[in-house]
Amino acid sequence: MAAGTYNIIAERNEALVIQFTYKDDTDTQIDLSSATITTYLKDNKSDSTVTSVVCTLPDAVTNPGLFELNLSPAAVNSITWNQGIYYIEVEIAPANPSRIIEGKFQIKNNSAY
């Protein structure tokens, strides 16, 4: 299955929390309870410096396909570029990650500061 595309805009000095639900072709949630889900952030495709963030499973019992990208304000502020790319990989079987979503990752200055 090809990765989906979703562009993200974060704000400096603010937390970023996005919840995703991973489903199969029949709209059934895929059980992620034994999976590792990692988000990779980088300035551009050829950039060798990658920031990785392990996603959490906030409600694995009720919503087994739900996972969350959660960046604190400090984590958002530590990213040195303003526009880059990201991709999310799910690894259910060891050493067999699947890219499920990707897109642009933009960081804007918070207008209140």
N, C-alpha and C positions, 0 to 999 in steps of 0.2 A: 504494500500500500504506500502510495506517495505521501510525503509529509504535507500537512496543511500549512497555510500561510496566515499569520496573524501579526500585525505590527503593534508594537508596544511603545507608549510614551510614559516616561517616569518624570517626576519633578525632583529637583535638588531639594534637600532638607525635608523630604517626605518619604514615608514608607511606601513600598509598592507591594500590594497583595493581589494576586490574580488566581482565581480557582478555575481549573479545567476539569472536564469529565471525558475520560477516554472510553470510547465505545467501538463496537465492531460494526460491520455492515448491516446488521439487523437491529441496530440501535440499542443493543444490550451492553451494559457496562462491563468492561474487562476488569477482572479482579487483579488489583495491583498490590495486594497485601505482601507478596514476596518479591516485589519489583524494586529496583533502584531507579529513580527518575532524576536526571541531572540536566540543568540548564547551563549552557555554555554561552558566554558573552565575549565578543571580540570587536575590535575596531573595524576590521574589514576581513574579507575572505582569506587573504594571504597573511594576515597578522598571526605571528606565532605565539603571542601573549594572549592566553585565554583565561578568563575568570570562570570558575565553575561553582554552581550553587546546587546543592542537593535539595530537591523539592520534598515537601512533607505530605503525608496522607492524613488529613485532618479528621476524616470520618469513614474509616475503612469498613466499619460494620454496616452502616446504613447505606453508604454510597461507595461501593468497592472500587469504582473507577475514578473517584475524585482525587485530584492532587492539587497542590498549591505551590505557586512560586511566591516566596515571601522574602523581600529585601528590606532591611532596616534603613532608616535615613542615612546612617553611617555607611552602609554598604552601597547605597545609591551614590553618595557623595565621593566614595573612593574610586569610582569609575572616572577615568581621566578624559575620556572623549565625550562628545555630545551626540554623535550619531554613529551607530555601529550595527552589528547584526547579532542575532542569537539563534540558537536551536535547542530543542529539548529532545533528549533521548530517553527511552524506556528500556531497561534491561531486566527482562523477566528470567530468561535463562542465562547462566553465567557466560560472560564473554560474547554475548550476542545482542548488542544494543540495536534498537530500531529508532531512527529519527522520526518523530511523529509530528512536530510542528517547528516552523522556522519563520523568520521575518526580520524586519528592521527594529532596532532598539534605539529610541531617541530619548535624550535627557534634556529637559528644558529647565531654565531657571524659574524658581517659584516667584510669581509676581508680587507676593507679599513681602519679599526680602530685598 
